[in-house]
Amino acid sequence: MSNGEAVGRAVTPQDASLKVTGTAVYTYDCSIPGTLHAKLVTSTMPHARITRIDTTASKAVPGVVAVLTGQDMPFRVGMYAGDRDLLAVEKVRWSGHPVAMVVAETLEGAERASELVNIEYESLPTVFDPVEAMKPEAPLLHEKMGEYRHAP
């Protein structure tokens, strides 16, 4: 199509026939020798102190290369605060907060091993209402907020 002929007209994608016939190749379909697969183990609690992480059973799964926790990855990130651990250390701040990562030779092995990571928590107070969260007596998610060098 020349300039201006596509506006207002349906354009058939070049890979449409591959997709509708199921023959399109996606990244997931490619197998590269030596590829490792990772699966995150995330928090089931919205705000809690991590009291124990037991990775013994997950490390015993055949094909597991590593099971990492926040203790293994002491890197902090965050555009403004620099207070976010790659994997939670000491406490979780939201449901789904990554706590551990299983690395294995197969995706199935990583998934199986991730289910065997045992995390124990001590529940901390939560606030789900933004107005309540702004009150002085509301529990803090980020205790060191006053020490931040830069804020959004």
DSSP file (Angstrom, degrees, kcal/mol; ACC not computed):
  #  RESIDUE AA STRUCTURE BP1 BP2  ACC     N-H-->O    O-->H-N    N-H-->O    O-->H-N    TCO  KAPPA ALPHA  PHI   PSI    X-CA   Y-CA   Z-CA
    1    1 A M              0   0    0      0, 0.0     2,-0.1     0, 0.0     3,-0.1   0.000 360.0 360.0 360.0 139.4    0.0    0.0    0.0
    2    2 A S    >   -     0   0    0      1,-0.2     3,-2.2     2,-0.0     4,-0.3  -0.400 360.0 -58.0 -86.1 171.5    1.2    3.4   -0.8
    3    3 A N  T 3  S+     0   0    0      1,-0.3    -1,-0.2     2,-0.1     0, 0.0  -0.218 124.3  12.3 -52.5 125.4    1.1    6.3    1.7
    4    4 A G  T 3  S+     0   0    0     -3,-0.1    -1,-0.3     1,-0.0     3,-0.1   0.300  97.5  99.9  93.0  -8.7   -2.4    7.0    2.9
    5    5 A E  S <  S+     0   0    0     -3,-2.2    -2,-0.1     1,-0.2    -3,-0.0   0.646  74.8  58.9 -85.5 -13.7   -4.1    3.9    1.5
    6    6 A A  S >  S+     0   0    0     -4,-0.3     3,-2.1     2,-0.1     2,-0.2   0.740  76.0 104.7 -88.0 -23.1   -4.2    1.9    4.8
    7    7 A V  T 3  S+     0   0    0      1,-0.3     3,-0.1    -3,-0.1     0, 0.0  -0.398  95.2   7.0 -64.4 126.2   -6.2    4.4    6.9
    8    8 A G  T 3  S+     0   0    0      1,-0.3     2,-0.3    -2,-0.2    -1,-0.3   0.485 111.1 102.6  83.5   2.6   -9.7    3.1    7.3
    9    9 A R  S <  S-     0   0    0     -3,-2.1     2,-0.3     0, 0.0    -1,-0.3  -0.897  76.6-110.0-119.4 148.4   -9.0   -0.3    5.7
   10   10 A A        -     0   0    0     -2,-0.3     2,-0.5    -3,-0.1    -3,-0.0  -0.567  30.1-156.1 -72.2 135.8   -8.4   -3.7    7.3
   11   11 A V        -     0   0    0     -2,-0.3    -5,-0.0    -5,-0.0    -1,-0.0  -0.971  10.4-137.3-117.2 121.7   -4.8   -4.8    7.0
   12   12 A T        -     0   0    0     -2,-0.5    -2,-0.0     1,-0.1     0, 0.0  -0.658  24.6-120.8 -79.4 122.7   -4.1   -8.5    7.1
   13   13 A P    >   -     0   0    0      0, 0.0     3,-1.6     0, 0.0     4,-0.3  -0.323  17.0-125.1 -60.7 145.0   -1.0   -9.3    9.3
   14   14 A Q  T 3  S+     0   0    0      1,-0.3     3,-0.3     2,-0.1     4,-0.2   0.776 110.2  46.3 -64.2 -26.3    1.7  -11.1    7.4
   15   15 A D  T 3> S+     0   0    0      1,-0.2     4,-2.1     2,-0.1    -1,-0.3   0.236  78.9 109.4-100.3  14.3    1.8  -14.0    9.9
   16   16 A A  H <> S+     0   0    0     -3,-1.6     4,-2.6     1,-0.2     5,-0.2   0.906  77.5  49.3 -58.2 -45.7   -2.0  -14.4   10.1
   17   17 A S  H  > S+     0   0    0     -4,-0.3     4,-1.4    -3,-0.3     6,-0.3   0.873 109.9  52.2 -65.7 -35.2   -2.1  -17.8    8.3
   18   18 A L  H  >>S+     0   0    0     -4,-0.2     5,-1.8     1,-0.2     6,-1.4   0.909 112.5  46.0 -64.3 -40.6    0.7  -19.1   10.6
   19   19 A K  H ><5S+     0   0    0     -4,-2.1     3,-0.7     1,-0.2    -2,-0.2   0.921 113.0  46.8 -70.1 -44.0   -1.3  -18.1   13.7
   20   20 A V  H 3<5S+     0   0    0     -4,-2.6    -1,-0.2     1,-0.2    -2,-0.2   0.736 114.3  48.2 -74.4 -19.9   -4.7  -19.4   12.6
   21   21 A T  H 3<5S-     0   0    0     -4,-1.4    -1,-0.2    -5,-0.2    -2,-0.2   0.515 110.8-120.8 -94.0  -5.0   -3.2  -22.8   11.5
   22   22 A G  T <<5S+     0   0    0     -3,-0.7    -3,-0.2    -4,-0.5    -4,-0.1   0.672  83.9 111.7  77.8  16.3   -1.2  -23.2   14.7
   23   23 A T      < +     0   0    0     -5,-1.8    -4,-0.2    -6,-0.3    -5,-0.1   0.415  38.7 118.9-103.2   1.6    2.1  -23.3   12.9
   24   24 A A        -     0   0    0     -6,-1.4     2,-0.5    -7,-0.1    -8,-0.0  -0.406  60.8-133.2 -65.6 143.7    3.5  -20.0   14.1
   25   25 A V        -     0   0    0     -2,-0.1     2,-0.2     3,-0.0    -1,-0.1  -0.891  24.7-172.7-104.2 125.3    6.7  -20.4   16.2
   26   26 A Y    >>  -     0   0    0     -2,-0.5     3,-1.4     1,-0.1     4,-0.6  -0.688  40.6-102.0-110.7 165.5    6.9  -18.5   19.4
   27   27 A T  G >4 S+     0   0    0      1,-0.3     3,-1.5    -2,-0.2    -1,-0.1   0.879 121.7  58.9 -53.9 -40.8    9.9  -18.0   21.8
   28   28 A Y  G 34 S+     0   0    0      1,-0.3    -1,-0.3     3,-0.0    -3,-0.0   0.785  99.6  58.9 -60.8 -27.4    8.4  -20.7   24.2
   29   29 A D  G <4 S+     0   0    0     -3,-1.4     2,-0.3     2,-0.0    -1,-0.3   0.661  88.0  91.5 -76.9 -15.8    8.5  -23.2   21.3
   30   30 A C    <<  -     0   0    0     -3,-1.5     2,-0.6    -4,-0.6    -5,-0.0  -0.642  61.0-158.6 -86.3 134.4   12.3  -22.8   20.9
   31   31 A S        -     0   0    0     -2,-0.3    -3,-0.0     3,-0.0    -2,-0.0  -0.951   8.0-172.9-115.3 115.7   14.5  -25.1   22.8
   32   32 A I    >   -     0   0    0     -2,-0.6     3,-2.0     1,-0.0    -2,-0.0  -0.929  32.5-110.6-108.8 125.2   18.1  -23.9   23.4
   33   33 A P  T 3  S+     0   0    0      0, 0.0    -2,-0.0     0, 0.0    -1,-0.0  -0.252 102.4  21.4 -55.1 135.1   20.5  -26.4   25.0
   34   34 A G  T 3  S+     0   0    0      1,-0.3     2,-0.1    71,-0.1    -3,-0.0   0.422  84.2 151.4  88.1  -1.6   21.5  -25.4   28.5
   35   35 A T    <   -     0   0    0     -3,-2.0     2,-0.3    70,-0.0    -1,-0.3  -0.415  30.4-154.7 -64.8 134.6   18.5  -23.2   29.0
   36   36 A L        -     0   0    0     -2,-0.1     2,-0.4    70,-0.0    69,-0.2  -0.812   3.5-141.9-108.0 154.3   17.5  -22.9   32.7
   37   37 A H  E     -A  104   0A   0     67,-3.2    67,-2.9    -2,-0.3     2,-0.4  -0.930  10.9-157.8-119.1 139.5   14.0  -22.1   33.9
   38   38 A A  E     -A  103   0A   0     -2,-0.4     2,-0.4    65,-0.2    65,-0.2  -0.902   6.8-171.6-119.1 146.3   13.1  -20.0   36.9
   39   39 A K  E     -A  102   0A   0     63,-2.2    63,-2.8    -2,-0.4     2,-0.3  -0.991  18.2-137.6-136.1 125.8    9.9  -19.9   39.0
   40   40 A L  E     -A  101   0A   0     -2,-0.4     2,-0.6    61,-0.2    61,-0.2  -0.604   5.4-147.5 -82.7 142.6    9.2  -17.3   41.6
   41   41 A V  E     -A  100   0A   0     59,-3.2    58,-3.3    -2,-0.3    59,-1.7  -0.961  27.1-163.0-105.9 119.6    7.8  -18.2   45.0
   42   42 A T  E     -A   98   0A   0     -2,-0.6    55,-0.1    56,-0.3    53,-0.1  -0.682  21.5 -91.4-112.0 159.7    5.6  -15.3   46.1
   43   43 A S        -     0   0    0     54,-2.2    53,-2.0    -2,-0.2    -1,-0.1  -0.339  17.9-162.8 -67.2 141.1    4.1  -14.2   49.4
   44   44 A T  S    S+     0   0    0     51,-0.2    51,-0.1    52,-0.1    -1,-0.1   0.376  75.0  74.0 -98.2   0.2    0.6  -15.3   50.3
   45   45 A M  S    S-     0   0    0     49,-0.2    52,-0.3    52,-0.1    49,-0.3  -0.884  72.0-144.0-116.1 145.3    0.4  -12.6   53.0
   46   46 A P  S    S+     0   0    0      0, 0.0     2,-0.3     0, 0.0    -1,-0.1   0.802  91.3   5.9 -77.7 -28.5   -0.1   -8.8   52.3
   47   47 A H  S    S+     0   0    0     77,-0.2    77,-2.6    47,-0.1     2,-0.3  -0.835  86.4 133.8-157.6 112.1    2.2   -7.7   55.2
   48   48 A A  E     -CD  92 123B   0     44,-1.5    44,-2.8    -2,-0.3     2,-0.4  -0.997  50.7-112.7-160.1 155.4    4.3  -10.1   57.3
   49   49 A R  E     -CD  91 122B   0     73,-2.8    73,-2.5    -2,-0.3     2,-0.7  -0.798  34.9-126.8 -89.8 133.7    7.6  -10.8   58.8
   50   50 A I  E     + D   0 121B   0     40,-3.3    71,-0.2    -2,-0.4     3,-0.1  -0.734  32.4 173.7 -81.3 118.3    9.4  -13.8   57.3
   51   51 A T  E     +     0   0B   0     69,-2.4     2,-0.3    -2,-0.7    70,-0.2   0.713  62.9   2.1 -98.6 -23.7   10.3  -16.0   60.2
   52   52 A R  E     - D   0 120B   0     68,-1.4    68,-3.0     2,-0.0     2,-0.4  -0.945  49.0-166.5-164.4 139.0   11.6  -19.0   58.3
   53   53 A I  E     - D   0 119B   0     -2,-0.3     2,-0.6    66,-0.2    66,-0.2  -0.981  11.4-169.5-128.3 119.6   12.3  -20.2   54.8
   54   54 A D  E     + D   0 118B   0     64,-3.1    64,-2.5    -2,-0.4     4,-0.2  -0.936  16.1 165.4-112.2 115.0   13.0  -23.9   54.3
   55   55 A T     >  +     0   0    0     -2,-0.6     4,-2.3    62,-0.2     5,-0.2   0.280  45.0 107.4-108.0   8.0   14.3  -24.9   50.9
   56   56 A T  H  > S+     0   0    0      1,-0.2     4,-0.9     2,-0.2    -1,-0.1   0.919  81.7  43.0 -55.8 -51.7   15.5  -28.4   51.7
   57   57 A A  H  4 S+     0   0    0     59,-0.3     3,-0.5     1,-0.2     4,-0.4   0.878 113.6  51.8 -66.0 -37.9   12.7  -30.3   49.9
   58   58 A S  H >4 S+     0   0    0     58,-0.4     3,-1.1     1,-0.2    -1,-0.2   0.867 105.6  54.8 -68.7 -34.7   12.8  -28.0   46.8
   59   59 A K  H 3< S+     0   0    0     -4,-2.3    -1,-0.2     1,-0.2    -2,-0.2   0.727 101.5  60.9 -68.9 -20.7   16.6  -28.5   46.5
   60   60 A A  T 3< S+     0   0    0     -4,-0.9    -1,-0.2    -3,-0.5    -2,-0.2   0.563  76.7 109.6 -83.6  -8.9   16.1  -32.3   46.4
   61   61 A V  S X  S-     0   0    0     -3,-1.1     3,-1.9    -4,-0.4    52,-0.0  -0.509  83.3-103.7 -68.8 130.6   13.9  -32.2   43.3
   62   62 A P  T 3  S+     0   0    0      0, 0.0    -1,-0.1     0, 0.0     3,-0.1  -0.280 104.5  21.6 -56.5 134.9   15.8  -33.7   40.3
   63   63 A G  T 3  S+     0   0    0      1,-0.3    42,-2.1    41,-0.1     2,-0.4   0.337  83.5 139.1  90.7  -6.8   17.1  -31.0   37.9
   64   64 A V  E <   -B  104   0A   0     -3,-1.9    -1,-0.3    40,-0.2    40,-0.3  -0.592  26.5-179.5 -74.4 127.7   17.0  -28.2   40.4
   65   65 A V  E     -     0   0A   0     38,-2.8     2,-0.3    -2,-0.4    39,-0.2   0.807  62.9  -9.8 -95.2 -38.4   20.2  -26.0   40.0
   66   66 A A  E     -B  103   0A   0     37,-1.9    37,-3.1     2,-0.0     2,-0.4  -0.990  44.0-154.0-159.6 151.8   19.5  -23.4   42.7
   67   67 A V  E     -B  102   0A   0     -2,-0.3     2,-0.3    35,-0.2    35,-0.2  -0.963  28.5-166.3-128.6 113.9   17.0  -22.1   45.2
   68   68 A L  E     -B  101   0A   0     33,-3.0    33,-2.4    -2,-0.4     2,-0.2  -0.772  10.4-177.6-106.6 144.6   17.6  -18.5   46.0
   69   69 A T  E >>  -B  100   0A   0     -2,-0.3     3,-1.5    31,-0.2     4,-0.6  -0.734  49.7 -88.1-124.3 178.4   16.2  -16.3   48.8
   70   70 A G  G >4 S+     0   0    0     18,-0.7     3,-0.7    29,-0.7    19,-0.1   0.788 124.8  64.0 -58.9 -28.5   16.7  -12.7   49.6
   71   71 A Q  G 34 S+     0   0    0      1,-0.2    -1,-0.3    17,-0.2    18,-0.1   0.785 102.5  49.8 -65.9 -26.3   19.7  -13.6   51.7
   72   72 A D  G <4 S+     0   0    0     -3,-1.5    -1,-0.2     1,-0.2    -2,-0.2   0.612 112.6  47.8 -86.1 -13.4   21.4  -14.8   48.5
   73   73 A M    <<  +     0   0    0     -3,-0.7     2,-1.4    -4,-0.6    14,-0.4  -0.686  61.5 175.3-130.8  78.2   20.7  -11.6   46.6
   74   74 A P        +     0   0    0      0, 0.0     2,-0.4     0, 0.0    -3,-0.1  -0.107  38.5 125.9 -80.8  42.5   21.6   -8.6   48.7
   75   75 A F        -     0   0    0     -2,-1.4    11,-1.2    -5,-0.1     2,-0.4  -0.842  44.4-157.1-103.8 136.3   20.8   -6.1   45.9
   76   76 A R  E     +E   85   0C   0     -2,-0.4     2,-0.3     9,-0.2     9,-0.2  -0.909  14.2 176.6-113.3 141.0   18.5   -3.2   46.4
   77   77 A V  E     +E   84   0C   0      7,-3.3     7,-2.7    -2,-0.4     2,-0.1  -0.782  16.7 128.6-131.3 174.7   16.6   -1.5   43.6
   78   78 A G        -     0   0    0     -2,-0.3    -2,-0.0     4,-0.2     4,-0.0  -0.093  50.5-124.9 136.6 125.1   14.1    1.2   43.2
   79   79 A M  S    S+     0   0    0      1,-0.1    -1,-0.1     2,-0.1     0, 0.0   0.873 105.2  10.9 -59.5 -40.8   14.0    4.4   41.1
   80   80 A Y  S    S+     0   0    0     -3,-0.1    70,-0.5    69,-0.0    69,-0.3   0.844 138.4  27.1-106.2 -49.0   13.4    6.7   44.0
   81   81 A A  S    S-     0   0    0     67,-0.1    68,-0.2    68,-0.1    -3,-0.1   0.759  75.0-147.5 -93.8 -25.9   13.9    5.0   47.3
   82   82 A G        +     0   0    0      1,-0.1    -4,-0.2    66,-0.1    -3,-0.1   0.843  64.6 118.2  59.6  32.4   16.3    2.2   46.5
   83   83 A D        +     0   0    0     -7,-0.1     2,-0.6     2,-0.1    -5,-0.2   0.282  36.3 105.3-113.6   9.5   14.6    0.1   49.2
   84   84 A R  E     -E   77   0C   0     -7,-2.7    -7,-3.3     4,-0.0     2,-0.2  -0.821  56.7-149.5-101.0 121.8   13.2   -2.8   47.1
   85   85 A D  E     -E   76   0C   0     -2,-0.6    -9,-0.2    -9,-0.2     3,-0.1  -0.581  19.7-128.8 -80.5 147.2   15.0   -6.1   47.4
   86   86 A L  S    S+     0   0    0    -11,-1.2     2,-0.4   -13,-0.4    -1,-0.1   0.905 103.6  19.7 -62.2 -40.2   14.9   -8.4   44.4
   87   87 A L  S    S-     0   0    0    -14,-0.4    12,-0.2   -12,-0.2    -1,-0.2  -0.988 109.2 -89.9-126.6 140.6   13.6  -11.1   46.7
   88   88 A A        -     0   0    0     10,-3.1   -18,-0.7    -2,-0.4     2,-0.4  -0.127  38.0-163.2 -54.0 138.6   12.0  -10.2   50.1
   89   89 A V        -     0   0    0      2,-0.4     2,-1.9   -19,-0.1    -4,-0.1  -0.996  69.3 -21.3-124.7 123.8   14.4  -10.0   53.1
   90   90 A E  S    S+     0   0    0     -2,-0.4   -40,-3.3   -40,-0.1     2,-0.3  -0.181 129.5  26.0  73.5 -43.8   12.9  -10.1   56.6
   91   91 A K  E     -C   49   0B   0     -2,-1.9    -2,-0.4   -42,-0.3     2,-0.3  -0.988  64.7-133.4-149.2 158.8    9.4   -9.0   55.5
   92   92 A V  E     -C   48   0B   0    -44,-2.8   -44,-1.5    -2,-0.3     3,-0.1  -0.857   8.9-166.9-109.2 148.3    6.9   -8.9   52.7
   93   93 A R        +     0   0    0     -2,-0.3     2,-0.3     1,-0.3    -1,-0.1   0.431  68.3  17.3-117.2  -2.1    4.9   -5.8   51.8
   94   94 A W  S >  S-     0   0    0    -49,-0.3     3,-2.0   -46,-0.1     2,-0.3  -0.974  86.4 -88.7-161.8 155.6    2.2   -7.1   49.5
   95   95 A S  T 3  S+     0   0    0     -2,-0.3   -51,-0.2     1,-0.3   -53,-0.0  -0.530 118.4  29.9 -65.1 128.4    0.6  -10.4   48.4
   96   96 A G  T 3  S+     0   0    0    -53,-2.0    -1,-0.3     1,-0.3   -52,-0.1   0.443  80.0 153.6  97.2   1.2    2.6  -11.7   45.6
   97   97 A H    <   -     0   0    0     -3,-2.0   -54,-2.2   -52,-0.3    -1,-0.3  -0.490  53.8-111.4 -62.1 123.0    5.9  -10.2   46.9
   98   98 A P  E     +A   42   0A   0      0, 0.0   -10,-3.1     0, 0.0   -56,-0.3  -0.396  45.9 166.3 -61.9 128.3    8.7  -12.5   45.5
   99   99 A V  E     +     0   0A   0    -58,-3.3   -29,-0.7     1,-0.4     2,-0.3   0.707  61.5   6.9-113.2 -35.7   10.3  -14.4   48.4
  100  100 A A  E     -AB  41  69A   0    -59,-1.7   -59,-3.2   -31,-0.2     2,-0.4  -0.958  57.9-146.5-146.1 162.0   12.3  -17.1   46.7
  101  101 A M  E     -AB  40  68A   0    -33,-2.4   -33,-3.0    -2,-0.3     2,-0.5  -0.991   8.2-155.0-136.4 127.8   13.3  -18.2   43.2
  102  102 A V  E     -AB  39  67A   0    -63,-2.8   -63,-2.2    -2,-0.4     2,-0.5  -0.872   7.6-164.3-101.6 131.3   13.8  -21.8   42.0
  103  103 A V  E     +AB  38  66A   0    -37,-3.1   -38,-2.8    -2,-0.5   -37,-1.9  -0.971  20.6 160.2-117.0 127.1   16.1  -22.4   39.0
  104  104 A A  E     -AB  37  64A   0    -67,-2.9   -67,-3.2    -2,-0.5   -40,-0.2  -0.905  52.2-109.5-143.4 168.3   15.9  -25.8   37.3
  105  105 A E  S    S+     0   0    0    -42,-2.1     2,-0.3    -2,-0.3   -41,-0.1   0.749 104.1  33.8 -71.8 -25.0   16.7  -27.6   34.1
  106  106 A T  S  > S-     0   0    0    -69,-0.1     4,-2.1   -43,-0.1     5,-0.2  -0.936  76.6-126.9-130.1 155.0   13.0  -27.8   33.1
  107  107 A L  H  > S+     0   0    0     -2,-0.3     4,-2.6     1,-0.2     5,-0.2   0.901 113.4  53.7 -63.8 -40.4   10.0  -25.6   33.7
  108  108 A E  H  > S+     0   0    0      1,-0.2     4,-2.6     2,-0.2    -1,-0.2   0.901 108.5  49.3 -61.8 -41.0    8.1  -28.5   35.2
  109  109 A G  H  > S+     0   0    0      2,-0.2     4,-2.6     1,-0.2    -1,-0.2   0.899 111.0  49.4 -64.8 -41.2   11.0  -29.1   37.7
  110  110 A A  H  X S+     0   0    0     -4,-2.1     4,-2.1     2,-0.2    -2,-0.2   0.911 113.0  47.2 -64.4 -42.1   11.1  -25.5   38.7
  111  111 A E  H  X S+     0   0    0     -4,-2.6     4,-1.3     2,-0.2    -2,-0.2   0.927 113.2  47.9 -65.3 -44.7    7.3  -25.5   39.2
  112  112 A R  H  < S+     0   0    0     -4,-2.6     4,-0.4     1,-0.2     3,-0.3   0.931 114.6  45.9 -61.7 -46.3    7.4  -28.7   41.3
  113  113 A A  H >< S+     0   0    0     -4,-2.6     3,-1.2     1,-0.2     4,-0.4   0.851 106.0  59.6 -67.2 -34.3   10.3  -27.4   43.4
  114  114 A S  H >< S+     0   0    0     -4,-2.1     3,-0.9     1,-0.3    -1,-0.2   0.842  99.9  57.0 -64.2 -31.3    8.7  -24.0   43.9
  115  115 A E  T 3< S+     0   0    0     -4,-1.3    -1,-0.3    -3,-0.3    -2,-0.2   0.667 103.2  56.0 -71.2 -15.5    5.7  -25.7   45.5
  116  116 A L  T <  S+     0   0    0     -3,-1.2     2,-0.5    -4,-0.4   -58,-0.4   0.476  75.6 109.9 -97.9  -3.8    8.0  -27.3   48.1
  117  117 A V    <   -     0   0    0     -3,-0.9     2,-0.6    -4,-0.4   -62,-0.2  -0.622  60.6-150.5 -71.9 124.4    9.5  -24.1   49.4
  118  118 A N  E     -D   54   0B   0    -64,-2.5   -64,-3.1    -2,-0.5     2,-0.5  -0.877  16.8-178.1-104.5 115.8    8.2  -23.7   52.9
  119  119 A I  E     -D   53   0B   0     -2,-0.6     2,-0.4   -66,-0.2   -66,-0.2  -0.951   8.7-161.3-116.4 129.1    7.8  -20.1   54.1
  120  120 A E  E     -D   52   0B   0    -68,-3.0   -69,-2.4    -2,-0.5   -68,-1.4  -0.905  12.9-168.4-110.2 139.7    6.6  -19.2   57.6
  121  121 A Y  E     -D   50   0B   0     -2,-0.4     2,-0.5   -71,-0.2   -71,-0.2  -0.861  24.6-144.5-125.4 155.8    5.3  -15.8   58.4
  122  122 A E  E     -D   49   0B   0    -73,-2.5   -73,-2.8    -2,-0.3    -2,-0.0  -0.983  39.0-123.3-114.4 113.9    4.3  -13.6   61.4
  123  123 A S  E     -D   48   0B   0     -2,-0.5   -75,-0.3   -75,-0.2     3,-0.0  -0.270  26.1-161.0 -61.6 138.8    1.4  -11.5   60.3
  124  124 A L        -     0   0    0    -77,-2.6   -77,-0.2     1,-0.1    -1,-0.0  -0.820  34.7 -79.1-115.6 159.1    1.8   -7.7   60.6
  125  125 A P        -     0   0    0      0, 0.0     2,-0.3     0, 0.0    -1,-0.1  -0.223  48.8-160.1 -58.9 144.6   -1.0   -5.1   60.6
  126  126 A T        -     0   0    0     -3,-0.0     2,-0.4    12,-0.0   -79,-0.0  -0.905  12.7-160.4-125.9 155.1   -2.5   -4.2   57.3
  127  127 A V        +     0   0    0     -2,-0.3    11,-0.0     1,-0.1     6,-0.0  -0.995  10.2 176.7-134.5 128.4   -4.5   -1.3   55.9
  128  128 A F        +     0   0    0     -2,-0.4    -1,-0.1     1,-0.0     3,-0.1   0.427  61.3  80.9-111.2  -1.8   -6.6   -1.5   52.8
  129  129 A D     >  -     0   0    0      1,-0.1     4,-2.3     2,-0.0     5,-0.2  -0.927  68.6-147.2-108.5 124.2   -8.2    1.9   52.8
  130  130 A P  H  > S+     0   0    0      0, 0.0     4,-0.9     0, 0.0    -1,-0.1   0.834  99.9  52.2 -60.8 -33.3   -6.0    4.8   51.4
  131  131 A V  H >4 S+     0   0    0      1,-0.2     3,-0.7     2,-0.2     4,-0.4   0.925 111.6  46.2 -68.1 -43.5   -7.6    7.3   53.8
  132  132 A E  H >4 S+     0   0    0      1,-0.2     3,-1.3     2,-0.2    -1,-0.2   0.861 106.8  60.0 -64.4 -35.5   -6.8    5.0   56.8
  133  133 A A  H 3< S+     0   0    0     -4,-2.3    -1,-0.2     1,-0.3    -2,-0.2   0.742  99.5  57.0 -66.4 -22.8   -3.3    4.5   55.5
  134  134 A M  T << S+     0   0    0     -4,-0.9    -1,-0.3    -3,-0.7    -2,-0.2   0.561  82.2 107.4 -85.8  -8.2   -2.5    8.2   55.8
  135  135 A K  S X  S-     0   0    0     -3,-1.3     3,-1.9    -4,-0.4    -3,-0.0  -0.419  79.9-120.8 -70.8 146.1   -3.4    8.4   59.5
  136  136 A P  T 3  S+     0   0    0      0, 0.0    -1,-0.1     0, 0.0    -3,-0.0   0.805 112.0  51.9 -57.6 -31.4   -0.4    8.9   61.8
  137  137 A E  T 3  S+     0   0    0     -5,-0.1     3,-0.1     2,-0.1    -4,-0.1   0.461  83.5 116.8 -87.1   0.2   -1.2    5.7   63.7
  138  138 A A  S <  S-     0   0    0     -3,-1.9    -5,-0.1    -6,-0.2   -11,-0.1  -0.378  76.8-100.2 -67.6 144.7   -1.4    3.5   60.5
  139  139 A P        -     0   0    0      0, 0.0     2,-0.4     0, 0.0    -1,-0.1  -0.370  38.0-125.4 -64.6 144.7    1.2    0.7   60.2
  140  140 A L        -     0   0    0      1,-0.2     3,-0.2    -3,-0.1    -7,-0.0  -0.764  20.6-170.4 -95.5 134.6    4.1    1.6   58.0
  141  141 A L  S    S+     0   0    0     -2,-0.4     2,-0.7     1,-0.3    -1,-0.2   0.829  90.3  39.3 -82.6 -37.4    5.1   -0.6   55.1
  142  142 A H    >   -     0   0    0      1,-0.1     3,-1.5   -49,-0.0    -1,-0.3  -0.839  68.8-178.1-118.1  91.4    8.4    1.4   54.6
  143  143 A E  T 3  S+     0   0    0     -2,-0.7     3,-0.4     1,-0.3    -1,-0.1   0.754  80.4  53.1 -63.0 -26.9    9.8    2.2   58.0
  144  144 A K  T >   +     0   0    0      1,-0.2     3,-2.2     2,-0.1     4,-0.3   0.112  68.2 121.3 -97.8  22.2   12.8    4.1   56.6
  145  145 A M  G X   +     0   0    0     -3,-1.5     3,-1.5     1,-0.3    -1,-0.2   0.839  69.1  60.3 -56.8 -34.9   10.8    6.4   54.4
  146  146 A G  G 3  S+     0   0    0     -3,-0.4    -1,-0.3     1,-0.3    -2,-0.1   0.652  99.6  58.2 -67.5 -14.3   12.1    9.5   56.3
  147  147 A E  G <  S+     0   0    0     -3,-2.2    -1,-0.3   -66,-0.0    -2,-0.2   0.453  76.9 124.3 -93.7  -1.9   15.7    8.5   55.2
  148  148 A Y    <   -     0   0    0     -3,-1.5     3,-0.1    -4,-0.3   -67,-0.1  -0.312  51.6-153.2 -63.7 141.1   15.0    8.5   51.5
  149  149 A R  S    S+     0   0    0    -69,-0.3     2,-0.3     1,-0.2    -1,-0.1   0.750  80.1  19.9 -82.1 -26.5   17.2   10.8   49.4
  150  150 A H        -     0   0    0    -70,-0.5    -1,-0.2   -69,-0.0     0, 0.0  -0.999  65.6-166.7-146.8 140.2   14.7   11.3   46.7
  151  151 A A              0   0    0     -2,-0.3     0, 0.0    -3,-0.1     0, 0.0  -0.939 360.0 360.0-128.7 153.0   10.9   11.0   46.5
  152  152 A P              0   0    0      0, 0.0    -1,-0.0     0, 0.0   -73,-0.0   0.506 360.0 360.0 -65.7 360.0    8.6   11.0   43.5
